[in-house]
Amino acid sequence: MPENSSAYSGGPVRVRFAPSPTGDLHIGGVRTALFDYLLARNTGGQFILRLEDTDRNRLVEGSIDKIYESLRWVGLEWDEGPDIGGPHGSYVQSERVESGIYADAANRLIKKGLAYECDCTPERLERVRERQRATKQAPGYDGHCRTRDPQELADSRAAGNPIVVRLMVPRGRTANFSDEVRGNVSIKYQDISDFVIQKSDGFPTYHLAHIVDDDDMKITHVLRGEEWLPSVPRHLLIYEGLEIPRPVYAHLPVILAEDRTKLSKRHGAASALDFRDAGYLSGAIFNFLALLGWSPGNDLEVMSREETIAKFSLDRVKEAPALFDRSKLEWMNGTYIRQITVDELVDLAIPFLESGLPAHAPRPIEAARVRPLIAMTQERMKTLAEAPEAIDLFFEDAINPTPEELIQKKMDAASTASALETSLNIIRDFEPFEPEPLEVRFRALAVELDVKIGALFGSIRVATTARKVAPPLFDTMVALGRDRTIERIENAINSLESAAG
């Protein structure tokens, strides 16, 4: 059994998602928050949101609001957090600094002889790095201030020099610990140099701050990306030095793009809100992200939130990298689009229609006007962003398909024009002008004309929509209306006759 085991003994868990407000919330971070949320809800525990903003140089204005917006859009409501409070506030690290909680922890480590003050300047540290590079040594702090005379450091502080606190890293030891995803892990300390736990401005570094906060907030499980795995030995030293129990660790698998490199902004949408703005449904993102590194143990893929919560457990989180398969996400999103009602889809699609339909389409977009159009395209839609292109043909005053587009396989200009002329005669007087009766009549017409049904329907489709792929043909004709359908077919016939000569 690893020497640094968790004190957790079962029951409801307390987990936290602790992003830094340094930019948009990356989809990988949302996956971590989702796993936190699922574990908390599965065990009847609590999901806490905490903001780690002690790196003041990297803060980005507006990031906090985007974090809230991203998590809530995906459906991850927290039980305690900066905006709703809780028994362990404040949930913003910078607001906790004034309480002295971090400085106290650093001082306790100093008094135990486990940490020390350091006044090395950036210039000296760079010279150390240059020597290490020249001698092909591993980069890291050389321990210069480990044995400094306390009076020298006091004089340095009095002179206004910046002072940091470093933790002593023992030599010749190995960190042994258990991880819910990786199993038993061993990492040697020999390549880890003494590291900063408190900066010269009095703010703690991540290494110290998150441990103090997790202990204060009674966190039982820490879920985070596998890139943090090499930092665990540092954290174990702090837990040990402060004599506090560590939580259960679960280092989640990295997310790879389709080119098998780590998913990043260069692969397109990088944040949850990017996916929202690209027309994905929150339920589909919730479902898809849950499967990035976790499996319910069967071939089930499309699951409700309730099903996902009920099935989730850490023992089914995989160590292998998770592939972000965008085609699978589109398929899943299309599935979710087909599962919602037409009225729900219209409400979700209207913002995309407002910005995506031709400028001459009447504004504001009226739900009643587009409802029948959305209804006929719902089965084929993969994202909400496809809605404008799917129905913009109904807002065009005129379309101009070419003769080459109108003429189908094994037909020519003359036979196509003749078939469209016969179709036009039927459309002018046909009653009822409804999809099913129209389809029955035109299937019979194909037999009468001795042409393939696909060829006849293809020519009519291009004539009425200027597209080879469009919503169901006869629904389209009814949505266009008899007069516009006639006008478009007449225009197609004229185009064919002009081409013929």
Secondary structure by P-SEA (a helix, b strand, c coil): cccccccccccbbbbbbbbbccccccaaaaaaaaaaaaaaaaacbbbbbbbccccccccccaaaaaaaaaaaaacccccccccccccccccccccccccaaaaaaaaaaaaaccbbbbbccaaaaaaaaaaaaaaccccccccccccccaaaaaaaaaaccbbbbbbbbbccbbbbbccccccbbbbbccccccccccccccccccccaaaaaaaaacccbbbbccccccaaaaaaaaaaaacccccbbbbbbbbbcccccccccccccccaaaaaaacccaaaaaaaaaacccccccccccccaaaaaaacccccccccbbbbcaaaaaaaaaaaaaaccaaaaaaaaaaaaaaccccccccccccccaaaaaaaaccccccccccccccccccccbbbbcccccccccccaaaaaaaaaaaaaaaacccccccaaaaaaaaaaaaaacccaaaaaaaaaaaaccccccccaaaaaaaacaaaaaaaaaaaaaaaaaaac
